[in-house]
Amino acid sequence: MTRPRKHPASTLAAPRGTDPDRLSAQVWELLRTLVMGGVKQDRMLELYYWSQEPGLLEIIRAILALPPDAQEALRSFLAAAAPASVIVAQWPDRLVLSAGKRDGRSAR
C-alpha cells in the first residue's frame, strides 16, 4: 500500500461557487458523524490509504455507475477468478475480461 501524498494547501480550497465556511462545516459534520457513529478508526485509516491509490476512486465510481446486474456479474467474476489470472483484451469500444488458468485448470 502506498503512503498518502502530501497535497499543497491550494488543493484544499473549496470548489468554485461553494461557500468555504459552509463546506468546512459540512466536512466537520461528516467527520463527527464518522467518529461518533462507531466507525472504527483503523477502518477509516485503511479507507483513507486506499483512497490515495491512483485511479482507484475512478474505478469505484465507474463500478457504482453500472446497473445492479452488471455490478453483480463483475463481482461474481472477480470472486471466482484468481486476480493474477484475469486476462484482459481491450478494443476502442469494449473491454473483455477472461478468467485464465487457476490451479492448473480453467476457471469458469
WOKA-V218772 format. One record per residue. PHI is phi in whole degrees, -180 to 180 (999 if undefined). NEAR is the number of other C-alpha atoms within 10 Angstrom. Layout:
phi->[PHI PHI]
near->[NEAR NEAR]
//
This chain:
phi->[999 -83 -78 -65 -81 -81 -101 -66 -57 -63 -76 -91 -67 -66 -58 -54 84 -109 -72 -58 -67 -66 -62 -60 -64 -67 -64 -65 -65 -62 -60 -62 -63 -63 -71 -79 -81 88 -73 -66 -61 -66 -69 -63 -65 -61 -62 -63 -61 -61 -66 -86 -68 -58 84 -66 -64 -65 -65 -61 -62 -65 -66 -67 -81 -70 -62 -54 -69 -71 -60 -66 -63 -66 -60 -64 -61 -67 -69 -83 -92 -71 -50 -74 -97 -71 -105 -115 -121 -123 -121 -55 -114 -160 -129 -117 -108 -131 -81 -86 -77 -130 54 82 -121 -74 -83 -128]
near->[8 9 9 12 9 6 8 8 7 7 8 8 12 14 10 7 6 10 10 13 10 11 14 13 11 12 12 12 12 12 12 11 12 14 13 10 9 8 11 11 11 9 10 13 11 11 11 12 15 16 15 15 14 10 9 12 13 11 11 11 10 11 15 12 11 12 9 11 9 13 15 12 11 15 12 11 17 15 10 13 18 15 12 10 15 17 12 11 10 9 7 5 5 7 9 9 13 15 19 19 16 16 9 7 8 11 16 11]
//
